[in-house]
Amino acid sequence: MAQRTSSPGPTLPPPTSVQQPLLDRLMAKQQSARYASADELLADWVDTMVKMDVKLGFMPLMSKDGTLAEPEHKEVWDRTVALYKGIAPAAEKAGVVLGVESNLDGDGYKRFLDAVGSPAVKAFYNPGVGLENKLDVYKDLKDLGADRIAAL
């Protein structure tokens, strides 16, 4: 435990060293050095993607108990939609796609993507998560269609 609070964090080698500022803030030992908001993290995520010349990024979308399903998590849902609506214009301008993963079914993903309303935000559909949650993976993939799926 003492090492965690006193030793320096990991140093990334080239070519991944461009991610170092993002990693340092995520793993900062001092609260004041960490991201103050998800908005800041998402902005740095897009900036890091641009610096790495990466066109597709991945971000899991989960609440504390692992789901964004409504109505139990309406507040989390609304905040997540607002976060992605806020960062989407920067992602569009940068020419990057933000792939979001959750345990939503196809209809849930469609509602989320429609609420965000940006071609820069797409589903990162994980069939394994779908099967774990007893979703109809084939139906979800067909319903989402290629234009809403960033990756499988």
WOWOSUL-V848114 format. One record per pair of residues at least 24 apart in sequence whose C-alpha atoms are under 7 Angstrom apart, sorted by sequence separation. I is the first residue (numbers start at 1). J is the second residue. If there is no record, write none. Layout:
# WOWOSUL-V848114
i->{I,I}
j->{J,J}
This chain:
# WOWOSUL-V848114
i->{5,96,97,98,99,100,101,125,97,99,123,124,103,122,123,124,125,126,103,122,123,124,125,92,122,124,19,91,18,88,105,81,85,84,88,18,88,18,81,106,110,67,69,81,105,106,67,68,106,106,61,55,56,57,58,59,60,61,62,55,56,57,58,59,60,61,55,56,57,58,59,60,56,39,43,50,42,46,99}
j->{29,120,121,122,123,124,125,149,122,124,148,149,129,148,149,150,151,152,130,149,150,151,152,120,150,152,48,120,48,118,135,112,116,116,120,51,121,52,115,140,144,102,104,116,140,141,103,104,143,144,100,95,96,97,98,99,100,101,102,96,97,98,99,100,101,102,97,98,99,100,101,102,99,83,87,94,87,91,150}
